[in-house]
Amino acid sequence: MNVYTTDKIRNVALLGHGGSGKTTLVEAMAYLSGITTRMGKISDGNTLSDYDKEETKRLFSVNTSVVPIIWEDTKINVLDTPGYFGFVGEVEEAVSVADAAIIVVSGKNGIEVGTQKAWDICEKYKIPRMVFVTEMDDDNASFRQVVSDLEEMYGKRIAPFHLPIRENEKFVGYVNVVAQTGNRWDDKGKVVETEIPDYSKANLDLCRETLMEAVAETSEEFMDRYFAGEEFSEFEIRSALRTNVVDGSIVPVSMGSSTLVQGVYTLLDDILKYLPSPEKRPCKGVNMKTNEAFDGDYDIAKPKSAYIFKTIADPFIGKYSLIKVNSGVLKTDDVLFNSEKNMDDKIGKIYVMRANKPIEVKELHAGDIGALAKLTKVSTGDTLSTKAAPVIYGKTQISIPYTYMRYKAKKKGDEDKISQALQKLMQEDLTLKTENDSANGQTLIYGIGDQHLEVVVSKLAERYKVEIELSRPKIAFRETIRKKSDVEYKYKKQSGGHGQYGHVKMTFEPSGDLETTYTFEQQVVGGAVPKNYFPAVEKGLQESVLKGPMAAYPVVGVKAVLYDGSYHPVDSSEMAFKMATIQAFKKGMMEASPVLLEPIATMKVVVPDKFTGDVMGDLNKRRGRVLGMNPAETGKTEIAADVPYMEIYGYMTDLRSMTGGSGLFSYEFARYEQAPSDIQEKEIAARANKLENGEE
């Protein structure tokens, strides 16, 4: 592949709801540009960008893939992103390096939740965008309805650049609003000029007037000419519209059919005409040597630097670090410095990825997207630069996973293999996390949603030949006491020779500090228990608080005082006093009004205003206490509530069901509170049942 200079590069993310036609659009682009000789189909599992076995099996995108499309003399790095919410981390990685976006909308299904999320992420990253309406060959597609809904949501920024021409209810061409020409496709798929239908003329005038107002607002000279009734040339209109598109004040809307490759040629032209090259975008980091700002700004004259925005760690194709060059020119065998890891890396060969196919190139100019192989110690979010100008760029903000499950190996002995496989998956997927919950004897896996975790399980089996089973996680209850107890226990055994003797008298009471497991004091007078046995007593306490006597949960907030006891000069030992303490603890806890404490989370739920009633009702059913409501972004409300952890299980699925996929939630641990009596009884009964069945 040729080397492209910064001005001849476009980095464009395809965003939109799952199933809106992003991957099919990539196929049409690849076919038109000559990369492929025939278009692949999602249903056949042979598309360029959906190469992962999970994608071909499930018929939707799971990963972001990069497909460079060469159009005229420009390289368009198309980042095909997943549309389903469980894979939002992939979208965030793609948008962090895109300089523009195309929001793909199905003309048949119209504006969906994924469309709105795509718009929101473009707003967050402040990137210019276009809307491309697909499936216009479908009888039920309505371009007018899509435009009307977009205008209702986003106002005057929405600007149709094309209008559909239909004959006998078939999509046969389009009206170019800028050029004021009619175009239709002939039998060979070529565009030929045609008359503008009468039914389009009124709409054309309205759309044209909107565009002319936008053009006029780009300069005082244009404004004066507009009010004087002068016409602008097509070149002036396109130049002014490019300014509007780049600053986000206009969002062009065009259309086509990806399966028939209609409207895609025009879309590729419009990407070149209206969307910015990287040189028009700022890019700021920090020079770690001088501690000053470093403006990379995709300038080839600046010291070379690159940001690793994604990692592919596939056992079949190897490890590739996907990079965007933020400054300078990267060349084969350059030695780059990683400030975060404080190490040099010889980058070896440089590649451009065409989905999963690496293509070797000699160099990458600032603004281009490529890949480096076999950099074993680098990870997503790292910056590579020169040692003379060591730079670090801000890391991409990746969504935090809140859905979690307990997981176990299906086969004994696979635990190490599973751990290694999960480490590799976590290199690729920053929204995947594991945790060893030793207090409750379980391992946890966190993801964005149930579908995300389901895909992870499938990847483990397919790629790494290890199987795990997911189950409902054990909630991290705690045990404590509400009253004071005074107990004694004498541990005495005689079996020939030395016996065992340890005798303790202790009090147990609430310490008032639920953050600390226990506090220990000794108030022994007159050497009833020698000092050298005090550590043994504390060891007994340390063991006892790991599993309380009620339901085997860790104990918190207990104050233990050793105030008396007795010993035997021959038979007493550390072991005897430790065992006496363990038994005294059990007895003392049960006599001091023991209770179960459950963890409480402070949850924030952001939903469109129309769903607030349903969500609040559901939170009440989950024993939640609504703390308040605050306005969020336009048309949305943030509901804050305290919710028990055991009621959060499955919430992501229920929230999406209630809100049509538009609701989001986050939570963090707040405190422990006494569990209701019915919950306590169930947990104690479950514990007794496990003991009976020998599971503990």
C-alpha positions in Angstrom: 0.0 0.0 0.0 1.2 3.5 -0.8 2.2 6.1 1.8 -0.3 8.9 2.3 0.4 12.4 3.6 -1.7 13.9 6.3 -3.8 16.0 4.0 -4.7 12.9 2.0 -6.1 11.0 5.0 -9.6 10.8 6.5 -10.3 8.8 9.6 -14.0 8.1 9.7 -16.0 6.1 12.3 -19.2 4.4 11.3 -21.7 4.7 14.1 -25.3 3.7 14.6 -27.8 1.2 16.0 -27.1 -2.5 15.7 -28.4 -3.8 12.4 -28.6 -0.3 10.8 -26.2 -1.4 8.0 -22.7 -0.2 8.9 -20.9 -3.4 7.9 -22.8 -3.7 4.7 -21.8 -0.1 3.9 -18.2 -1.0 4.4 -18.7 -3.9 1.9 -20.1 -1.5 -0.7 -17.2 1.0 -0.1 -14.6 -1.8 -0.5 -16.3 -3.1 -3.6 -16.5 0.4 -5.3 -12.9 1.1 -4.4 -11.7 -2.1 -6.0 -10.5 -3.9 -2.7 -13.0 -6.7 -3.4 -14.5 -8.1 -6.6 -17.7 -9.1 -5.0 -19.6 -7.9 -1.9 -19.7 -10.1 1.1 -22.9 -10.7 3.1 -23.4 -10.7 6.8 -25.7 -13.7 6.5 -23.0 -15.6 4.7 -20.4 -14.7 7.2 -17.9 -13.5 4.6 -17.7 -9.7 5.1 -14.4 -7.9 5.4 -14.9 -6.2 8.7 -16.8 -8.9 10.6 -14.0 -11.5 10.6 -14.1 -12.8 14.2 -15.8 -16.2 14.6 -18.2 -14.6 17.2 -19.3 -12.1 14.6 -19.9 -14.6 11.8 -21.7 -16.8 14.3 -23.9 -14.1 15.7 -24.3 -12.0 12.5 -23.4 -8.7 14.1 -20.2 -6.8 14.9 -18.4 -7.4 18.2 -15.1 -5.6 17.5 -14.1 -2.4 15.9 -12.2 -3.1 12.7 -10.3 -0.7 10.4 -10.7 -1.0 6.7 -8.6 1.5 4.6 -10.5 2.6 1.5 -8.5 4.3 -1.3 -10.7 6.8 -3.0 -9.2 8.9 -5.8 -5.9 9.9 -4.2 -7.1 9.8 -0.6 -7.0 7.1 2.0 -10.1 6.8 4.1 -9.6 4.8 7.3 -13.1 3.5 7.9 -13.6 2.3 11.5 -16.5 -0.1 11.5 -17.9 -0.1 15.1 -20.4 -2.5 16.8 -23.9 -1.1 17.3 -25.0 -3.2 20.3 -24.6 -1.6 23.7 -22.6 -4.4 25.2 -19.6 -3.5 23.1 -19.5 0.3 23.7 -15.8 0.1 24.7 -15.0 -0.7 21.0 -17.0 2.4 19.9 -15.2 4.6 22.4 -11.8 3.4 21.2 -12.7 4.1 17.6 -14.2 7.6 18.2 -11.1 8.6 20.2 -9.0 8.4 17.0 -11.6 9.3 14.4 -11.6 12.8 13.0 -15.2 12.5 11.8 -18.2 10.1 11.9 -20.9 8.8 9.7 -24.0 8.0 11.6 -25.8 5.2 9.7 -29.6 5.1 10.0 -31.9 2.5 8.6 -34.5 4.2 6.4 -36.8 1.3 7.3 -36.4 1.4 11.1 -35.8 5.1 11.4 -34.2 6.8 14.5 -33.3 4.2 17.1 -31.7 4.4 20.5 -28.3 3.6 18.9 -28.7 6.6 16.6 -29.1 8.9 19.6 -26.1 7.3 21.4 -24.0 7.7 18.3 -24.9 11.4 18.2 -24.1 11.8 21.9 -20.6 10.3 21.5 -19.9 12.6 18.6 -20.9 15.5 20.8 -18.7 14.3 23.6 -15.7 14.0 21.4 -16.6 17.2 19.4 -16.2 15.5 16.0 -18.0 16.5 12.8 -20.5 14.0 11.4 -22.7 13.1 8.5 -25.9 11.0 8.5 -26.3 8.3 5.8 -29.7 6.7 5.5 -29.5 3.1 4.3 -32.0 0.6 2.9 -33.6 3.2 0.7 -34.5 0.3 -1.8 -36.9 -1.1 0.9 -40.6 -0.3 0.2 -41.0 0.8 3.9 -38.1 3.2 3.9 -38.9 6.8 4.6 -36.2 9.4 4.1 -38.6 12.2 4.9 -39.5 10.7 8.2 -35.8 10.2 9.2 -35.0 13.8 8.4 -38.1 15.1 10.2 -37.2 13.1 13.3 -33.6 14.3 13.2 -34.7 17.9 12.8 -37.1 17.5 15.8 -34.2 16.2 17.9 -31.3 18.3 16.7 -32.8 21.4 15.1 -31.5 23.4 12.2 -28.1 21.6 12.1 -29.7 18.9 10.1 -29.3 19.6 6.4 -30.4 17.1 3.7 -27.8 17.2 0.8 -29.9 14.8 -1.2 -33.6 14.0 -1.7 -34.9 10.7 -3.0 -36.4 10.1 -6.4 -39.0 7.3 -6.5 -40.9 5.9 -9.4 -43.6 3.3 -9.0 -42.6 3.2 -5.3 -39.1 2.2 -6.2 -35.9 4.2 -5.2 -34.4 5.1 -8.6 -32.3 8.2 -7.9 -31.7 11.4 -6.0 -31.8 15.2 -6.2 -28.5 16.9 -5.4 -29.6 19.9 -3.3 -26.2 21.7 -3.7 -26.0 21.3 -7.4 -29.8 21.4 -8.0 -29.6 18.5 -10.3 -31.6 15.2 -10.6 -29.7 12.0 -10.9 -30.8 8.4 -11.5 -29.1 5.0 -11.8 -29.2 3.2 -15.2 -29.3 -0.6 -15.7 -25.5 -0.7 -15.2 -25.6 1.2 -11.9 -24.1 4.4 -13.5 -25.5 7.8 -12.5 -27.2 9.7 -15.4 -28.8 13.2 -15.1 -32.5 13.4 -15.1 -35.3 15.9 -14.6 -36.1 16.9 -11.0 -39.6 15.6 -10.3 -42.3 18.2 -9.6 -43.0 16.7 -6.2 -39.4 17.3 -5.1 -39.2 21.0 -6.1 -40.9 22.5 -3.1 -38.8 20.4 -0.7 -35.7 21.2 -2.8 -36.4 25.0 -2.3 -36.7 24.6 1.4 -33.5 22.5 1.8 -31.7 24.8 -0.5 -32.7 27.9 1.5 -31.5 26.2 4.7 -28.1 25.6 3.0 -27.8 29.1 1.6 -28.5 30.6 5.1 -25.7 28.4 6.5 -23.4 29.5 3.7 -24.2 33.2 4.3 -23.3 32.9 8.0 -19.7 31.8 7.2 -18.6 35.4 6.4 -19.8 39.0 6.4 -19.2 39.3 2.7 -21.4 36.2 2.0 -24.1 37.6 4.4 -24.2 40.9 2.4 -24.4 39.1 -0.9 -27.2 36.8 0.5 -29.3 39.8 1.5 -28.6 41.5 -1.8 -30.1 38.4 -3.5 -26.9 37.3 -5.2 -26.3 33.7 -6.1 -23.3 31.8 -4.8 -21.2 29.7 -7.1 -21.2 25.9 -6.5 -17.5 26.2 -5.5 -18.3 28.9 -2.9 -21.2 26.9 -1.6 -19.1 23.7 -1.2 -16.2 25.6 0.5 -18.6 27.3 2.9 -20.5 24.1 3.7 -17.2 22.3 4.4 -16.5 25.0 7.0 -20.0 24.4 8.5 -19.6 20.6 8.5 -16.1 20.8 10.1 -17.3 23.1 12.9 -20.4 21.0 13.5 -22.9 23.7 12.7 -24.3 21.6 9.8 -24.8 17.8 9.7 -25.3 16.7 6.1 -27.9 13.9 5.5 -27.6 11.7 2.4 -28.9 8.3 1.5 -28.6 5.2 -0.6 -28.8 1.4 -0.7 -25.6 -0.4 0.3 -26.7 -3.7 -1.0 -27.3 -2.2 -4.5 -24.3 0.1 -4.1 -26.5 3.1 -4.7 -25.5 6.5 -3.2 -22.2 5.0 -1.9 -20.1 6.6 -4.7 -21.5 10.0 -3.7 -20.9 9.3 0.0 -17.2 8.6 -0.7 -17.0 11.8 -2.7 -18.7 13.8 0.1 -16.2 12.3 2.7 -13.4 13.8 0.7 -15.2 17.1 0.1 -16.6 17.9 3.5 -15.0 15.8 6.2 -11.6 17.1 7.7 -8.2 15.6 7.4 -6.3 15.0 10.7 -4.3 18.2 10.2 -7.4 20.2 10.9 -7.8 18.6 14.4 -5.9 19.5 17.6 -4.0 16.9 19.5 -2.4 17.7 22.8 -0.2 15.7 25.2 2.4 16.4 27.9 6.2 16.4 27.4 7.3 14.4 30.5 10.8 15.8 30.3 9.8 19.5 30.5 6.3 19.0 32.0 4.9 21.3 29.4 2.1 20.9 27.0 3.0 19.2 23.7 0.9 20.1 20.7 1.3 17.2 18.4 -1.5 18.4 16.1 -0.7 15.8 13.5 2.3 17.8 12.4 5.0 15.9 10.5 7.6 18.5 11.5 7.1 17.7 15.3 9.0 14.9 17.1 7.3 11.5 16.3 4.7 10.2 18.6 1.8 7.7 18.4 -1.1 6.6 20.6 -2.1 3.0 21.0 -5.9 3.0 20.8 -6.7 -0.7 20.5 -5.0 -4.1 21.0 -5.7 -7.3 19.0 -4.5 -10.3 20.9 -5.8 -13.2 18.8 -4.1 -16.6 19.1 -4.6 -17.1 15.3 -3.2 -13.8 14.0 -1.0 -12.7 16.9 -0.8 -9.5 18.9 -1.1 -6.2 17.1 -1.1 -2.7 18.7 -3.3 -0.4 16.6 -1.9 3.1 16.6 -2.7 6.6 15.4 0.4 8.7 14.6 -0.1 12.0 16.4 3.0 13.7 15.1 6.1 13.1 12.9 6.6 10.2 10.5 7.0 6.6 11.8 9.4 4.5 9.9 10.4 0.8 9.9 12.8 -0.1 12.7 12.3 3.2 14.6 13.2 2.9 18.3 10.4 4.5 20.3 10.2 5.2 24.0 7.2 4.3 26.3 7.2 6.9 29.1 4.6 5.0 31.2 6.6 1.8 31.1 9.9 3.6 31.0 11.3 1.4 28.3 12.5 1.5 24.7 10.8 -0.5 21.9 12.1 -1.2 18.5 8.9 -1.2 16.4 10.2 -3.4 13.6 7.8 -3.6 10.7 4.8 -1.2 10.3 1.5 -2.4 9.1 -1.9 -1.1 7.9 -4.7 -3.5 9.0 -7.4 -4.3 6.5 -9.7 -5.7 9.2 -7.6 -8.8 10.3 -5.2 -8.7 7.4 -1.9 -6.9 8.0 -0.4 -5.1 5.0 3.2 -4.0 5.4 4.1 -0.3 4.7 7.4 1.6 4.9 6.1 4.5 6.9 3.1 6.2 8.5 2.6 10.0 8.4 1.0 12.0 11.2 -2.7 11.4 11.3 -2.6 7.9 9.8 -3.8 4.7 11.5 -1.7 1.6 11.4 -0.5 -1.3 13.5 2.7 -2.6 15.2 3.3 -6.3 15.8 4.9 -8.2 18.7 5.2 -5.3 21.2 4.7 -7.6 24.1 4.9 -5.1 27.0 2.8 -2.2 25.7 -1.0 -1.9 26.3 -3.9 0.0 25.0 -3.7 3.7 26.1 0.1 3.8 26.0 2.0 6.5 24.1 5.1 5.8 22.0 7.4 8.8 21.4 11.1 9.7 21.2 13.4 9.7 24.2 14.4 13.2 23.5 10.7 14.4 23.6 8.9 11.8 25.8 5.2 12.5 25.4 2.1 11.1 27.1 -1.4 11.6 25.6 -4.5 11.4 27.7 -6.1 7.9 27.8 -9.4 7.2 26.1 -12.3 7.2 28.6 -13.7 3.7 28.5 -17.1 2.8 30.0 -16.9 1.1 33.4 -18.4 -2.4 33.6 -21.2 -2.8 36.2 -22.7 -6.1 35.3 -21.0 -9.0 37.1 -21.3 -12.7 37.5 -19.6 -15.4 39.4 -17.5 -17.8 37.3 -16.1 -21.3 37.8 -14.0 -23.6 35.6 -16.1 -26.4 34.2 -13.1 -28.7 34.4 -10.9 -29.0 37.4 -7.4 -28.0 36.7 -8.3 -25.4 34.0 -8.1 -22.5 36.4 -4.6 -21.3 35.3 -5.5 -21.6 31.6 -8.7 -19.6 32.2 -6.7 -16.9 34.1 -4.2 -16.6 31.2 -6.9 -16.5 28.6 -8.9 -13.9 30.4 -5.7 -11.8 30.7 -5.4 -11.9 26.9 -9.1 -11.0 26.4 -8.7 -8.1 28.9 -5.8 -6.7 26.8 -8.2 -6.5 23.9 -11.3 -5.4 25.8 -10.9 -2.7 28.4 -14.6 -3.1 29.5 -13.8 -6.6 30.8 -12.6 -7.0 34.3 -12.1 -9.9 36.8 -11.9 -9.9 40.5 -10.9 -12.5 43.2 -13.4 -12.1 46.0 -11.5 -14.1 48.6 -13.8 -13.0 51.5 -16.7 -14.9 49.8 -14.6 -17.6 48.1 -15.6 -16.6 44.5 -14.1 -15.2 41.3 -16.1 -12.5 39.6 -16.2 -11.3 36.0 -17.5 -7.8 35.0 -18.8 -6.7 31.7 -21.1 -4.1 30.1 -24.1 -6.5 30.0 -25.3 -10.1 29.8 -24.7 -10.2 26.0 -21.1 -9.0 26.5 -20.4 -11.7 29.1 -22.0 -14.3 26.9 -19.6 -13.5 24.1 -16.6 -13.6 26.5 -17.6 -17.2 27.5 -17.9 -18.2 23.9 -14.5 -16.6 23.0 -12.9 -18.6 25.8 -14.3 -21.8 24.5 -13.6 -21.0 20.8 -10.2 -19.4 21.0 -8.6 -20.8 24.1 -10.4 -24.2 24.5 -11.4 -23.5 28.1 -14.9 -23.5 29.5 -16.4 -21.5 32.4 -19.9 -21.5 33.8 -21.5 -18.3 35.0 -23.8 -18.1 38.0 -25.4 -15.6 40.3 -22.7 -14.0 42.5 -22.7 -14.5 46.2 -23.5 -11.1 47.9 -20.8 -9.9 50.3 -22.9 -9.9 53.5 -21.3 -9.3 56.8 -22.1 -10.4 60.3 -22.0 -8.3 63.5 -23.6 -8.0 66.9 -26.0 -5.5 68.6 -25.5 -6.4 72.3 -22.9 -7.3 74.8 -22.2 -10.9 75.8 -20.0 -12.4 78.5 -18.8 -16.0 77.9 -16.2 -18.4 78.9 -14.9 -21.5 77.3 -12.5 -24.2 78.6 -10.7 -26.2 75.9 -9.5 -29.4 77.6 -8.3 -32.7 76.1 -6.4 -35.6 77.7 -5.0 -38.4 75.6 -2.0 -39.8 77.4 1.2 -37.7 77.9 0.7 -34.0 77.5 -2.9 -32.9 77.2 -4.4 -29.6 75.9 -5.8 -27.0 78.2 -6.9 -23.4 77.5 -9.5 -21.4 79.4 -10.7 -18.0 78.5 -13.3 -15.6 79.8 -14.2 -12.9 77.3 -16.8 -10.2 76.5 -18.0 -9.3 73.0 -19.8 -6.1 72.1 -20.3 -3.8 69.2 -17.2 -1.7 68.5 -19.1 1.0 66.6 -16.7 0.7 63.6 -18.1 -1.4 60.7 -14.9 -0.6 58.7 -12.8 -2.7 61.0 -13.3 -6.4 61.5 -12.5 -6.5 65.2 -10.6 -4.8 68.0 -8.9 -6.9 70.8 -8.1 -5.8 74.3 -6.9 -7.8 77.3 -7.7 -6.9 80.9 -6.3 -9.9 82.6 -5.3 -9.3 86.2 -2.8 -11.4 88.3 -1.5 -13.5 85.4 -4.7 -15.7 85.2 -3.7 -16.1 81.5 0.0 -15.6 80.9 1.0 -12.8 78.4 2.7 -15.3 76.1 -0.8 -16.7 75.2 -2.3 -13.3 74.3 -1.1 -13.6 70.6 -2.7 -17.1 70.5 -6.0 -15.6 71.6 -5.8 -12.9 68.9 -5.0 -15.6 66.3 -8.2 -17.4 67.3 -10.1 -14.1 66.8 -8.4 -13.6 63.4 -9.5 -17.0 62.2 -13.0 -16.6 63.7 -13.9 -13.3 62.0 -13.3 -14.9 58.5 -16.5 -16.9 58.8 -19.2 -15.9 61.3 -21.3 -18.4 63.1 -24.6 -17.3 61.6 -24.1 -17.8 57.9 -20.4 -18.0 57.4 -19.9 -14.4 56.3 -17.0 -12.2 57.5 -17.5 -10.5 60.8 -17.2 -6.8 61.3 -17.5 -4.3 64.1 -16.8 -6.5 67.1 -14.9 -5.5 70.2 -13.4 -8.6 72.1 -12.0 -8.3 75.6 -10.1 -11.1 77.3 -10.5 -10.4 81.1 -9.9 -13.7 82.8 -9.2 -17.4 82.4 -6.8 -20.1 83.6 -3.9 -22.2 82.4 -2.1 -25.4 83.2 1.7 -25.2 83.6 2.2 -28.4 81.5 -0.9 -28.9 79.3 -1.5 -25.3 78.2 -0.3 -24.3 74.7 -0.9 -21.7 72.0 -3.1 -24.1 70.1 -5.3 -24.7 73.2 -5.8 -21.0 73.8 -6.5 -20.4 70.1 -9.1 -23.2 70.1 -10.7 -21.9 73.3 -11.0 -18.5 71.7 -12.6 -19.8 68.6 -15.3 -21.6 70.6 -15.8 -18.6 72.9 -16.2 -16.4 69.8 -18.9 -18.6 68.4 -20.8 -18.7 71.7 -20.3 -15.0 72.4 -21.5 -13.9 68.9 -24.7 -16.0 69.2 -25.5 -14.6 72.6 -25.0 -10.9 71.6 -28.0 -10.5 69.2 -26.1 -11.3 65.9 -27.4 -9.7 62.7 -26.6 -9.9 59.0 -25.5 -6.7 57.3 -26.0 -6.2 53.6 -24.0 -4.0 51.3 -25.8 -0.9 50.0 -24.9 0.9 46.7 -25.5 4.5 45.8 -26.9 4.2 42.2 -27.3 6.8 39.5 -29.7 6.1 36.7 -29.9 8.4 33.7 -33.1 8.0 31.6 -35.2 10.0 29.2 -37.8 12.0 31.1 -40.7 9.9 30.0 -39.3 6.8 31.7 -38.7 8.3 35.2 -41.9 7.0 36.7 -41.3 3.4 35.5 -37.7 3.5 36.7 -38.6 4.9 40.1 -41.3 2.3 40.6 -38.9 -0.5 39.7 -36.3 0.9 42.2 -38.9 0.8 44.9 -39.6 -2.8 44.1 -35.9 -3.4 44.6 -36.0 -2.0 48.1 -34.3 1.1 46.8 -34.6 4.5 48.5 -34.8 7.3 45.9 -32.6 10.2 47.2 -33.5 12.7 44.5 -33.7 13.6 40.8 -31.6 16.0 38.8 -31.9 17.2 35.2 -29.2 15.6 33.1 -28.5 16.3 29.4 -31.4 17.6 27.3 -34.6 15.6 27.9 -33.0 13.3 30.5 -33.2 12.9 34.2 -30.7 11.5 36.7 -32.2 9.5 39.5 -30.1 8.9 42.6 -31.0 6.0 44.9 -29.6 3.7 47.6 -30.1 0.1 46.5 -29.1 -3.1 48.2 -26.4 -5.0 46.1 -28.5 -8.2 46.0 -31.2 -6.2 44.1 -28.8 -5.0 41.4 -28.4 -8.4 39.8 -30.0 -8.4 36.4 -30.7 -4.6 36.5 -29.0 -3.8 33.2 -31.4 -6.2 31.3 -34.4 -4.8 33.1 -33.4 -1.2 32.6 -32.9 -1.7 28.9 -36.2 -3.4 28.7 -38.0 -0.5 30.5 -36.3 2.2 28.5 -35.9 0.7 25.1 -32.2 0.6 25.6 -31.8 4.3 26.4 -31.2 4.0 30.1 -27.7 4.0 31.7 -26.7 3.3 35.3 -23.7 3.4 37.5 -23.2 2.7 41.2 -20.6 2.6 43.9 -20.4 1.0 47.4 -21.9 3.3 50.1 -22.1 1.3 53.4 -23.5 -1.7 55.2 -27.0 -1.8 56.7 -28.8 -4.4 58.7 -30.6 -6.8 56.4 -34.4 -7.3 56.8 -35.4 -10.3 58.8 -36.8 -12.3 55.8 -33.5 -11.8 54.0 -31.5 -12.8 57.1 -33.6 -16.0 57.6 -33.1 -17.0 53.9 -29.4 -16.6 54.1 -29.1 -18.5 57.4 -31.3 -21.3 56.0 -29.1 -21.4 52.8 -26.0 -21.7 55.0 -27.5 -24.6 57.0 -28.5 -26.3 53.8 -25.0 -26.1 52.5 -23.6 -27.5 55.7 -26.1 -30.4 55.6 -25.1 -31.2 52.0 -21.4 -30.9 52.8 -20.8 -27.9 50.4 -19.0 -25.8 53.1 
